[in-house]
Amino acid sequence: MNSSNNEELIELLSSYFSHRGHFLAQVIRADLQSSPYLTSKPKNSKKIKSNGTQKLEVQVSTPLTTHPVDNGHQPKHTVDNTNQQQTTSIQDILVNLVVEQTGYPRDSINLQARLLDDLNLDSIKSAELVAQAAKQVGVQGQVDPSHFANASLTEIIEALKELSKPQHSQQQTTENAPTVSEELTSWTRNFVVEYVAESAASISRQEENWQNTHLFAVDDWKTARVLIVAESEAADFVTVVTQKLQQIGAQVEVTSFEEILANSLIQKVEFTHFIAILPRNVKGEASPETQLKRAMARLHAVATPPPSSQRQREYTSVSYIQFGGGYFGKLQQIGDIEQGCTIGFVSTLHLERPDLKVRIIDLPADVEPSTVVERVIEEIARPDAFLAVGYDSQLIRRIPRPRIQDRSLYENRNLTWSANDVFLVTGGAKGITAECALALARVTGVKMALVGSSPHPQDNPMGKSSPEIARILRRFGDEELTCQYYQCNIADAQAVVELVEQVEKNLGNITGIIHGAAVNKARRVENCSLAEAEVEIAPKVMGAINLCQALQSKPPKMFAGISSIGAVVGLPGNSWYSFSNEVLDLILRRFAQEHPETSVISTAYSVWAEVGMGARMGTVHNLRRMGIKAIPKNEGVNRFVQLMQKDPGDAQVVITSSLGGVQTLGRGFDTWRIKRVPPPETSKFIEQLQIIDPGIEITARTHLTLEKDSYVKDHVYKGSYLFPTVFGLEAMAQIVAYTVAQERFYTVRIEDIRLERPIVVDPQNGVEIELRAEVLERESSNAPLRVLAEIRTEQTGFTTAHFAATFILGQKVEAPIQKLELPTEPLAIAPKEDLYSWLLFQGPRFQRLQQIYTLNSTKMVFRTQRNAEEEVQDSADRADGPFLLGDPYYRDSLLQSVQPMVPQDLGLPIGIKSIQIYQIYSKGVESCIGVAQAEAKKGKQYDTTVFSVDADRRVIEKLEGYQLRIIEHRPDHPTAEELANRGDRHEQLLHQELVERAAAFDVTVPQISLVEMPGMHNLSAQERHQRQLPIFSKTVGKFLNLLVLLLIFTVTAKELFFRLLENF
């Protein structure tokens, strides 16, 4: 049989059967094309890749049956009719893409044609076309292609034209300044700072990593000129440090804090290192105000060195050695202001001065200098731009690290509140403090004494703050809550004493304090004198000190401070404000130590979205541009109220929304020292990290290509390379596991799986996707962990989820046993040959269906193959695994199982209510049984339950609420019942054709019997005859003494048997 005959045979049979039965035509065409005997190419044809196999492309030479037409009501537009250059350019781009997608002649394109109705593009191709057009026009990500699924070309051109206008592009650029998408769910979480034991990395191996994005050189002490600043009481410590530095080649000078100021030594550019050694012990009976001023002077003494560029140096080193017990004065040894309290101020210094190498080294007050001197010098020499490190009494190295709190584990405070309780609230008539006070009163019924520096609105109705004060008083009154306002300068000790007396006279004994008074004037360290700084911090610090002294003999049940995250991370332009909030934390800790009956809490907030200083000063917008999110008002208020009622286990809680992504870290905002680790090498879907907040949120971008994602070659739907659902689940699982620090899952439940938009992989350029995971807070201590996951793409500007799901972790579930009885023999359907060639589009990797036992419109029972995890060594191809969720190709066969039940309605998955995976890992290649059970049909959507069981009938996994959306109806396809009994279907089609042909030729209609008998080629001649005899008898029995044509078509053998039987 030569090539020409091959072609004629294929065309003849295809033409014949397509006239009467598209289904049979497709099966025969696929069988013949894959036959090893028919390998030569027909003339005028070309090979194309489809589903990973080589397939003949049928050339259509006749005119297209569906053509864009003029409806007679709209003026006809062609590509030559426009007068605007911009419109013409966009029009050309769009028309070129239409020609490329459809193959229509360019001059036949009607701009009124709609993508679905007129151009015969399906919804996937339509979205792909719009996305490509937007990319070429330069407005990628500013349009959702799915919204234009059936738009006309004119509508698309106008939309792209509008988006490409300069003012629109400028607006988009401004709005989308952060590289991390703005639409990420704005989360808020509680943190505590823990002092984590961490050994120091070798300096020689230290490099920029997940913690350090800015590294300088390692200090060369032989070229260093060091100025040590200390009081005379620290002489022993200074002597040890000086001698050690001199031994390693450094030039060292020593001065006092008074002398450095008097002689302007900080301005000496020749000094490469400034080391401030704070007092180990506080002596004397100085007043708190005096101690505060001395502490501030020491901080300021070495904080303003000249720019390192003046000496053409890479950096200047500024170090503070303090004595807070290795825990920065927060835990075992409650620090004194003079001994430490440098974190907020010095962190701000680092953020303001990128030319400084900044250190905070915290030591025990009673440490022997000789035991720590080498460690101190090594920490100073490290390349880190910023480092805060402590050594405890055992000389264990500790790094302050924020740790997210699980609020469901908070325990109730042993406090009760009623209308008999009185809270004194400083700064309580405005902003954040007012909102918190109102919420607490609403929940507990306590009386509130709001205190501010402004006069009462009744005394000064025209005062600047009077409207706001009057408004909060009115809000209390509207809810019938007791509230009075008092004017007081709380930085004045005597005024505070008088205030307390007046409040208790009017309302009763003060049982609670909320201290929110503060002043914040944004300015850099070098632009603020000590005198100005003392005035700025007075309401916050002296106010707290005065309150403590006024209530010393009658301590309240609760003392809360409204604080700032600056106390922990510093805030550029807010050095003294950050310092004052750290001091407040120390004051409250010391008060609690002196008065165990008093509960204390310092709520260190980041910026709020709607109220507070940040909102008033415009900080919210500036921080948003850096990717730093603001706390919604309701979140901030609710968390405050909870902390007043429940104990978080620490005196200070940091409350914050996202502090930005990798770009923010790269800009130098690196003082939020949350512990970060790189993703596992096995997590191949995690490439470029955008946001790293372990335990809360991680976002990463990945570029999908046919080279690194070769499985996509086997997932081509009508020419579109689709990212498979099962690999979307795997990608989301990898980002989820990385976020919650789990190396693997043993059981997992995935809920609310939404496949809202297909992800199309461009065969040449690939596609950029963005993986997102956010851990939700638990509602109770017994609740499982829930993690939201999404996949977004460049096609929609990373603004819209294409795939989304919720992962449920931590549930202990046992695999149930499912009773299931199989028929003794499978149906005469060979899935690879009979289903994947025309009904199921998946290519070889995904062709796991092996046998079908039951098939009808409501149920399918099948056997599929599930492989053990086999990691291909050194393979960059994500098709090779490893897979956190187990074999994705097997899982895809579960998704495929619905289509044979509804072969006349071609569809794609759009969602799954839940997937419960009981057994992720198999012990080897195994065959398992799957069951698909139809639940309902709603419009164009089928709902199905699918599960699989192992050999012991234990459930491997179960899909509930699996939704298949119909995208094409094919009435010429068989029903599921006809597919299960294919011989009857084929016989009927062939008999109809014979009747018509017999009538045309005026001959008797021959009688036939057509039966599919797979496996005939494996039988002996005698066995074949035994199986054929009943078919012969059946045919003869129809009409005796008539000519009968018996056609036995065995798909497995790829043979056609024609037998003519004469009269018997």
N, C-alpha and C positions, 0 to 999 in steps of 0.2 A: 504494500500500500504506500504510494508516494505522497509527497506533501500536498499536491493539488487535490488528490482524492480525500486526504484527511480533512482539508478545509471544506470541501464540498459536503462530506458526510456530516461534519459538525453543523454547518449552516442549514442543511436539509432537515436534520432532526430538530434543531433548535427552532427553525421556522414552523415546522409542523406542530410541535407540541406547544409552542408559545401561543398558537392560534386557539388552542383548546384548554391548555392548562399550564399556567406560568410556573406553578410549583414543580411539575414533572420536568419541564424544560430546564429549569435551573439545576435540578439534581443530575440529569443526564449530561448537561453541559459541564458541570463540575467534575463528574466522573470521567468523562472523555478527555477533558483537558489535563487531568492528573494521571492519565494512563501512561505507563512507561513506553507503550508502543506508539504513542502519538506525541513525539517530542519536537518535531520540526515546526518552525513558525510559519503561519500563513503569510501570504503576501500583504504588503501595505498595513502591517500591524506592528505594534511596538510593545516591549515589555515594560511593565510598571510594577512598583513594589506595592503590595497590599497585604496587610496582616502578616508580614514577614515571609510571604511566599511569592513566587513569580507567577503572574497571572496574565492571560491574554486580554488585551483591551479590544473590545468590539468597536469597530468604526461605524458610525452612523452617517450614511451619505444622504438620506432623505431629509427634507425640511423638518425643523423642529415642530412638534405638534403644539406645544405651548409657547407662544411668542408674545413679547410685549406689544400691545396694540394701543391705538388711539381710541379712547372711549367716545370720542365725538363731542365731549363736553369741555375738555380742557385743551388749550392751545398746545400744539405739539412743539416740543423743544428738542433741538439736537445740539451736539457739541459745538456747533459753529454759531449759535444764535445769541450768545451773551456778549454784552458790551463791557463788563467789568473784568479787569485783569485778574483780580483776586478770585472772583467767582469762577472764572474760566480755569484758573489753575486748580482749584479744588475740584471743579467739575471733571477736569481731565484725569486727576488722580482717581476719583471715584469710578469714572467710566472705565478706565484702564483695569481697575480691579474687578469690575463686573465682567469685562471681556475675559479676563484671566480665569475667573471663577466659573463662568457659564459656558464659555466658548461661542457665544453669540457674536455675529459680525458687529463691528463697532458702529457702522452707520445704521444699524437697526435698533440701537438702544434708545428707548423713549424715557425721558427724564421723569415722566409721571408713573413709570412702572414701579410696582411695589416688590420688595424683595421676596416675600413668600408667594403672593398671589400670581405675580406676573413673571418673575425671574426664576421661579422654581427652586429657590434656595431654601434649605431647611433652616430652622431657628439657629442651629449651631453655625452654619456657614454664614448666615446673615450677620450674626454678632461678630464673627471673625472678620468679615469684610469691613464692617464699621470700625472695628478696632484698628485694622491695618490702615484705613483711611485717616483716622484720627492721628495715628502715629506719624504718617507721612506729612500731614498738615502741621504737626507740631503741637497738638493739643491732647496728646495721649494722657489718659487718666482723668480728663476733665469731662468725659462723657461716658455714660453707662451704655455699652453697645446693645445690651438686652432690651433697652427701651425703644430701639429702632428696628425690632425684629421684622415688622411688616410695614416699615415706613417707605415712602416713595423716595426716589433718588433726589428729587427737588427738596424734600424735607430734610434729608441728610445734608445736602449741600448748604442749605440755609443755616442749619444748626452748627456745622463746622465753620462756616463763615463768621457767625456770631462769636463763637468761641475764640477764633483766631484774631479778633480785633485787638489792637495794641492795648487799649485800656482794660480789656478783660484779662489779657495775659498778664499785665502788670498787677492787676488785682489778685489774680491767682497766685502769682509769684510772692506777693506780700503775704497772702493768707497762708500759703503753704511753705513758709520759710523753713521750718524745721524739716529735716530729711526724714524723720520718723513721722508717720501719719498722725494727724491730729485727732482722728476719730476713734482712736483706741479708747476703750472703756476707761473712764477716769476712776481709778480705784483709790481708796484711802485705807491705810493700815496703821496699826500700833506697833511700835518697836521699843525694845529696851537695849541699852548698851551693855554688852558683856565684855569681859576682859579675858580674851581667849588665849590659852597657852599655845604659842607658836614658836618653833625653833627658827633661827635666822638662816636664810639661804646664804650660800657661799657668795661672797661679794663678786668673785671672779666669774660666777655663772649667772649673776643677776641680769635680767633683761626685761624689756617692756613686756608686760603680760596683762592678764585680766585685772590685776590690781594696780599696776603702775603704767600709766600712759606717758609719763614725763620722767625721764631719767637724765641726770647729769653724769659727769665723769666721777670716778672714785677719787676721793681726795688724795692729793699728793702732799703729804705732810712736809716733805723736804722743801717745798716752795711756799708753804703756808706761813702767814703771819697772823697770829691769834691774839685777840684781846679778850681776856677773862674778866667779867664784871661780877663782883660779889661783895658782901659785907665782911667786916673783919671777923665776925663770929664763924664764918665758913673757912677760916684760914687752913685748917687741917685738910679739908676736902680740896681746896684750891691748890695746895702744895702738891698733893698726890697727882692731880690732873696735870699741873704744870710740868712736873718732873717727867711724867710719862710722855707728854707731847715733845718735850725737848729731847728725850732719848731717841725718838723716831724722826728727829730732824726739824721740827717746827720751831719758829721764833715765837716766843710767848711774852706778852705783857699782861700785868694785872692792875686793875683799877677798881674803884668803888662806884656805886650807883650815883653818888653825889658828884664824884669827879668826872665821870663820863659826860654828865650834863653840863657841869661848870666849864669844862675844857673842850666841849663839842667834839669829843673823840669819836662819836658815831659818824661824823662826817669825814673821817680820815679814810681816803680811798685805798691806802696801802694795806689796810687790814682785810684779810681774806675771810677771817672767821671771827664772829662775835659769839661768846658763850656767856650767858647770864645764869649764875648759880643763885637760886632763891634760898631763903633761910631754911635751915633744917629744923629749927625750933624757934617758936615765937616767944620772945621774952618781954617782960615789962607789963604794966597795967594800962596800956594805951587804950583809948576809947575805940569803939568799932569804926567810927568815922576816920580816925587817925590811921588805923590799920588799913582801911580801904585805900586811903590816899597813898600810903607807902607801897601797897601792892600795885597800884596803878602806875606809880612812878617807875618801879622796877620793870614792869612790862614795857613801858614806853621807851625805856632807856636804850634798848638795842633794836627797836622796831623800825627805825628810819635811816638805814644806811644809804649811801649814795648809790645810784644805779651802777651795776657791775660793768656796764659798757664804758663808764668813765675810765676804767682801768683796763679796758679791752679784755675783761675776763668773761667766762661763760656764766659765772654765778658768784654770789657772795653767800657765805653760810651764816645762818642765824640759829642759835640753839638755846633752848631754855631747859635747865635741869631743875626739876622741882621735887618735892618730897611728900607725895601722897600715898605712900605705902605700896606702890606698884599698881594701884587701882585708881589712880588719879583723884585720891581723896574722897572716893564715892562709897567704898564698901567697908572693909575692916577698920581702916583708919580714916575717920571723917576728917577731911582736910581743913586747914585754916586758910583763909583767903591769902595770907602772905606766903604760905608754903607752896601754893600752887595756883589753881584756877586759871590756867593758861589756854585751855583747849579752844574756847570760843574766839578769843582774841588772836591767838597765833594762827589758827586755821584761816581766819580772815586775812591775816597778813600774807599767808601763802597764796590765797586766791587773788589778792590785789597785786602781788609782786612776783610775777613768773620768773624773775631773774634771781630769786633767792632760793637757796636750799634750806628748808626750815625743819627744825627738830623740836619735839617735846619729849623729854626723857624723864620718867617718873620713877622715883626710888623710895625705899623706906627711910624714915627719918634717922633711924639708928644704924644704918648700914655702915659697914667698915669700908672707907673709901678705896682701900687697896684691892678689895674683892670685886669691885665693879668698874674700876677705872678703864680697864681694857675694853669692856663691853660698851661703855659710854663712848669711847673714842671710835670704836668700830661702827656704832650706830651713826655717829656724826659723819663718818667717811663714806657711808653707803651712797649709791647713786640716786636714791629716791629723792624727788623734789620735795616731798613732804612725808614725814614719818612721826607718828605718835607711838611710843613704846614704853612699857613699864616693866620693872623687875621687882617681884615681891620679896618677902623676907627670905624665901628659899632660893632667890635669884632665878626664879622661873620667868622667862620672857613672856610678856602678855601684850596683846594688841587689842585696843578697844574696837569691837565690832558690833554694829547694830544687828539685832536678831528680831525677826518678826514674831509677834506674839499670837498665840491662839486664844482669842478672847473667850471661847467657850470653856476654857479651863480656869477662868477667873473665879475666885471664891468670894462669897458675900462678906462685906465688912460687918463687924459686929456693932453697927450703928443704926439707930432708928431716928427718923426725922418726923416732925409734926409742926403744927401751927404754933407751938410753943417755942420752937427754935428760931434763933435770929442769926442771919448771916450778914457780916459786914463785908461789902464788896467795893474794893477800890478800883477806880477806873470803870465803875460799873454802870455808868449812864450812857455809854457809847460803845459801838463796835462789838468786837468778839465777846468781851466780858459781859456786856449787857445781854447779849443773846443767850449766853450760857446761864447767867443768873435767872433770866426769865424762865428758861426751860427747867432748871432745877426747882424753882418755886412751883412751877406748874405740876411737876411730878410729886413733890414732897409736901407742898403746902406751907413751907417755911416762910418767915417774914424776911424781907430784904431791906438792908440799909445801904443804898447806893451812894458812893462817895466819889466826888470829882473836884477838880481844881476851879471849875467855873461856878459862878453864882447860881443860885436857884432861879429858875425861869420867872418865878413870881417876883423876885427881887430885881431882876434885870431882864425884862422881856425882850429887849433888843440885843442881848448878848449873842456872840457868835455861835455858842453851843446851845443856847436856850431852846431852839426848835427841836434839836435831837434829844435833849434831856426831857423836854415836855412830852415828846412822842413815846419814849420808853415808859415814862410814868403813866401815860394814858393806856398803853398796852397792858401794863400790870392791872390797872383799874378795870379795864374791859373784861378781864378774866377774874375779877374779884379777888385779886391777890394783894396782900399787904406789902406796901413798898413806900419808903420815904427817901428823900434825897438830902444829902449833906455836902456842904462845901468844906474842903480841908486841904491844907498843904501837908501831905503825909510825910514829906521829907523833914518836917519839923516835929521833933520828938514831943514837945509840950502840946502842940496842936493835936497830935494823935491821942495823947492821954485825955485831952478834953473831949475829943470826938467819941472815944469809947464811953466816957461817962454820959455824954448826951444820948448816944444810941441806946445804952442800957436803961436810961431813964425813960425814953420814949417807947421802946419796943420790948425790952427785957434783956436778960443776960445773953451775951454773944456766945454762941456755941459753934459757929463756923466762920471761917475767913476765906474769901476768894480775893486774892491779890492780883489785880490785872493792870494796875497803873504803870505806865511806861511812857518814855519819850524816845523817839527815834529820829535822829537827824543824819541823813545819809551823807557821808564824807569819808574820804580815805584817811588812813592812819596819819600820814604826814600833814594832812590839812586840818587836823583837830588838836588843839592844845590841851594840856592836862586840865586846865581850868575849865575849858568848854566841856571836856569829857565828864568832869565831876558834876557839872550841872545836868548833863544829859542823863546820867545813870541814877541821879538822886531819887526820883520817884520809885523806880524799881527796887534799888538796893537799900537806900536809907529808909524807904517806906516799909520794906519787909523787916528791917532791923527794928524800927520803931514799933511796929505791930507786935513783934515778939517780946519786946521789953514791956509794952503796955499790958500784955496778957500773960506775963511771966507767972504771976500768982494765981491766975484763973485761966489755965490753958483751954482752948476750945476743943471740941470733939474732932474737928476737921480743919486743916489749914491747906488750902489749895493755891497754887500759883499758876497764873496763865503765862506761859513762857514761850520761848521761840526755839526753833530748831537750830538757830545760830549758836546756841550754847553747845551744840554737839559738832556742827560742821562748819561754823563760821558763815558769814554772809558778806560778800564784797561790798564795801562802802559802809559797813555796819559793825566795825570792830568793837566799839565800846558798848553798843547795844547787845552784841553777842556775849561780851564779857559780863554784862550786868545779869543776863539770864543764867549764865553758869553760876554766878555768885548766888543768885536766888535759890538755885538747886542746893547748893552747899548750906545756905542758911536754913532751909527747910529740913534737910537731913539732920543738922545739928540740933534743931528744935525738937525733932522727933526723938533724937537720942536722949535729950534732957527731959523730955516729957513723953514717956512711952504711951500714955493714955491718949495722945493726940495722933491721929492718922494724918499723914502728909502726902501730897501728890503735886508734882510739877508737870503740867501738860505742855510739852515743847512742840508747838505747832509749826508746820511750814505755812506758806502763804495761803490765805483763804480767798475764795473766788468772789464773794459778794460783799463782805464786810471786813473791817480791820485796816491796819496800816497799809498792807500791801495793795489792797483794792483802792484805797484813797490816794496812794502815791504813784499809781500806775505800774507797780511792780509786776502785777499779774500778767500783763501783756508782754512785758520784756522777758519774763521767765518762760512764758509759753513759747516764745520764739526759740528758746534754748531747749525746748522739749520738756520743761519742768511744769508739772500740772498743779493747779490750785485745788484746795480742799473745798468741796461744796459745803455751804453753810449748814445744812441739815446733818451732814456727816460729822462735822466738827462739833456741833452742839450735842448730838446724841452720844458721841464718844466721851465727851466731858461728863455728861450726866452718869454714864455707866461707870466711869472711874471714880466718881463720888460715892457710888454704891457698891462697887466691887473692887477687890484688891488685886492689882496686876503683879504683885510680888516685888515691886521696886518703887522707889520714891520718885522716879522720873520716867515718863513715857513719852516717846517721840511719836507724834501723829503727823503723818505726811501722805501726800499723793506722790505720784511718780516724780523722781528727781532727775529724769532725763535718761537718754540712751547712751550708746557708745560715743556718739558725736559730742554730747554734753561732757562726758568724761574726757574726751579728747581736747575739749576747750579749756580744760584745767579744773573743772568742778569735780575734784577727785577726793574730797575730804569725807564723803559718805563711804566709809571703808567697809561696806558690806562684803562678806566673803564670797568671792567669785572663783569658779574653776572652769577650765575649758570643757567643751562638750566631749563625750567619748568619741574616739575615732570611728566607732561602729555606727554612730549616728550620722550617716552619710547625707541625710537631707538637711543638716544644719551646716551652712557654709559661712555666710557673713552675718555676724551678730549685730543687731541694731539696739536692742534693749536687753540688759541683763540685770534682773532683780530676782535672784534665786528665791524660790518659795512663793513668789508672787506672779511675776510676769517675765517672759522672755520672748523676744521677737527676733527672727532671723530671716534673711533672704537667701534664696537658692536659685541657681539658673538651671532649668531643665533643658536638656539637649538629647537628641537621639543617640549620641555617643555615650553619655553618662546615664541615660535612661532608656536603654534599648528595648525595654518592655513596651514602650509606647509604639514601637514599630508593629507590634502585634495587637494594637488597640486602635485601629483606624476605622472610623465610621464615615462612610461615604466620602472618603478622601480627607477627612479631618483627623489629625493625630490627637486623640483625646487622652488626657491624663486620667488613668483609671481611678475609680472610686476607692478600690482596695489599697492602692498606693497612696491616695490621699489620706486614708485612715492611718496607714503606716507612718507617713510623714508627720501627721498630727501626733501620733503616739510618741514619736521620737522627741518632739519639742516638749510634750507634756512630761515625759520621763526626765528630761534634762532639767525642767523647771522644778520638779519635786525631788530631784536627786535620787531617782530610782534607776538602777542598772537594768532591771528587767521586770516584766510583769509575769505573774503566774496565773492570775485570773483578772479579768477586767470587764467592766460594763461600760458601754458607750451608748449614750442617749441623745435624743434630739439631733440625729444626723441630718443635716440639711445640705443638699446638693443643688444650690440655687442657680449656679451658672457653670457651664462646662469650662474646663481649663484646656485650651487648645495650644498644643506645642507646635510652633513653627518649625518645619523640617530643616530649614536652613539656619535660622537664627535662634531657635529655642524660645523660651519664655521665662521671665523672672517671676518667681512666686515669693510670697512672704508668709512665713509660718508664725502663728501667734498662740501663746498659751497664757492664761490667767487663772490663778488658783483662787477660788471663791472661799470666803470665810465660812467656817462651819457654824451651823446654828446651835449645835449642842455637842457635848463631848463625845456622845455616842454616834454622831453622824459621820458618814464616810466623807472622804475628801472629794470635792468636785472641782474639775478643771475645765474651763472653757477653752476650746481650740478653734482656730480658723486658718483658712488658706486664702490669701488675697493674691492678686496678680497685677502686673504692670498694665494689663489691658484695661483695667478700671482704675489705674493710678493708685493701687493699694488702698483704696477707700472703701471697698465693698467686699464682703466675704463671698467667695465662690463656693467653698466647702466650709462647713462648721459642724461642731459636735461638742458634747459634754462628756468628759471621761469621769467615771466614778471609780475611785480607788480605795483600797483598804477594806473592802467587804470580803468576809470569809464565806464562801459558798461551796457547796458540794455539788458535783455533777449529778443530776438526777438520772434515773434509769427510765428509758422510754420503751414501752412495749411496742413491738413492731414485728409484723409477720410479712415476709416477702413471698410473692408468687414463686412457684417452683422454677419457672423459666422467665428470663427477661423478654421484653418485646423484641420483635425483629427489627430493631433500629440500631444502627451503628452510628453513634453521635458524631464521630469525626467525619464520616462520609455523608451522613444523612442530615445533619443539623448545621454544622459549622460552615458548610459550603454555601448556604443560601439564607438561613434563618438567623444564626448567631454569627456576628461579624468578627469575633475574637480570633486572633491568630494562634499559632502552635503553642506558645508558652501558656496560654490561658485555656487550652483545650483539654480540660481535665475530666469532663463527663465521660464515663466508660460504658455504662449500661442503663437502660431505663426499664423499670418493672411495671410501673403504672403511669398512664398518661391520659388525662382528660382535662376538661376546661376548669376543673376545680382542684385537681390534685396531680402531683407528679412525684413518684418515688424513683430514686436514681442511685447509682453508684458513682462515686467520684474518687479521685486520687489526692491524697494529702501527703506531702513530703516532709521529712525531718529538715531542720535547719542545717544547711551546709554552707558555711561561709567560704567564698572563693578567696584564697589568699591574694593580697595585693591587688584586688580588683576595685577599680574606681566606678565600675558600673553598678548602679543601684539595683539593677535587675537581679544581681547575685546575692543580695542580702548583706549582712544578716537582718532578720526581721523581728522586731519586738513583739508583733502580734501574731507571729507564726506565718505559715505559708500563705502569701497573698493570692497566688494563682488558684489554689484550692478554694479560698474564700470567694473569689470571683465566680467560680462555678456555682456557688450557692445563689449568687445574684442572677446568673444566667438562667437558673432553673424555672423562672417564671415565664420567660418568653415562649418556650414550647407549649405552655398551657394556653397561650393566646396568640397563636402564630399569625392570625389575620391582623393583629394590632401590634405593630412594631413600636417599641418604646425604650426609654432610658430611665435609669433610677433618678428619683428626685428627692428621696428622703427615706430614713429608716427611724422608726420610733425608738428602737433599742437593739443593741447587739450584746448578748451576754456570752463571753468567751470563757468556758469552763476549763478547757484544756488547750493551752497555747502551743505547747511543744509536743511533738510526736517523737516516738522512739526510732522511727525509720520510715521508709516509704510504706504507706498503708492505704488500704482501700476502705472507705467508709460509706455509709448509707446516708443519703439526704432525702428530706421530705419537704416539698413545697405545698402549702395548703392555702387556697384562695379564701380570703375573708370577705371582701366586698369590692364592688366597682362603683366609683363615684365620678360620674361624668367621664372624663378622659383619664382617670386614674384607677389603677388596680392596687388593692391592698392585700398583702400576702404575709403569711408566716412561714419561715423556712428554718429548719434545724438539721443538724447532722449528728450521727451517733457512731461510736466505734464498734468493734466486734463484740463487745460485752453489752452493747446497747446503752452505754453511758453517753449522755449528750456531750458533744464536743463544743458546739456553740449554737445559739439560737437567735434568729432575727425575727423581731416582731414589728408589725406595722411597716413592712417593707413596701414602699410606694413606687410604682412604675407608671410613668406618664406616657400616654400614647402620643407619638409624633407622626405616625403614618398608618393609615388603614389600608390593608391589602386584601380586598374581598376575593381575589383570585388564589390566595393561599388556602391551604386546607385548614379545617378546624383541628383541634387537638385530637378529637376522636378519630377523624379521618387520618391524621398523622399516625396514630397508634395502629390503625388498620389500613395501611397504605395500599394493600393489594386491592381492596374493594374500590378505593378512590381511583386508582389508576385504571382498573378494569372499566369503571363507569366512563371515564374520559375517553378511553380508547374505543369502547363500544359506540359512543355517540358519534365519534369520527367515522367509524365503519358504516354506521347507518347512513350518514350523509353521502359518503363516497359510493356506497352501493346504489343509492337512489340515483346518483348522477350517472352511473354507468349501467343502470337498469339490470343489476344482478342481485342474486340472493345475498342477504346479509349473513356473513359467516358468524358462527357463534364462537366465543372465546372464553378462556379462563386465564386470569393473570394472578399469579401468586408470587410473593417475594419469599425466597428460600435461601437465606444467608448460610454460608458455610458449605455450600454444595461441593465446592472444589476440594474440600478436605475429605470427602466421602469416597468410598469405593464405588465401582460401577453398579454393583448389586444394591448397595445402600441407596444410591441415587435413584435407581429404578423403583425401589420400594417406596420412596418418598414421592416420586412422580406419579405413581399409579393412581392414588386417590384423586389427583388433579385431572388425570385423563378421564376417570370414571365420572367425575363431576361434569366435565365438559360434554361427554357423550350423553349423559343423562339429560342435559338441557333439551336437546333436539336430536333424537336418533336419526340416522340415515341422512344427515345434512353435513356439508363440509364445515369442519370446525378448525379454526386457527387457534392454536394454543401458544401463547407467548409467556415464556417463563423468564423473568428478568432477575438474575442474581447479582445484586450490587457488589457483593464481596468478590465474586469471580470476574466481574466486569464482562459478562457474556450475555448475548441475546440468543435464546433458543427458539427457533421457529420450527414447529412440527405440523405437518399436514396429515390429517387422519381421513382416510376414505371410509366409505360405508362399511360397517361391520356386519 
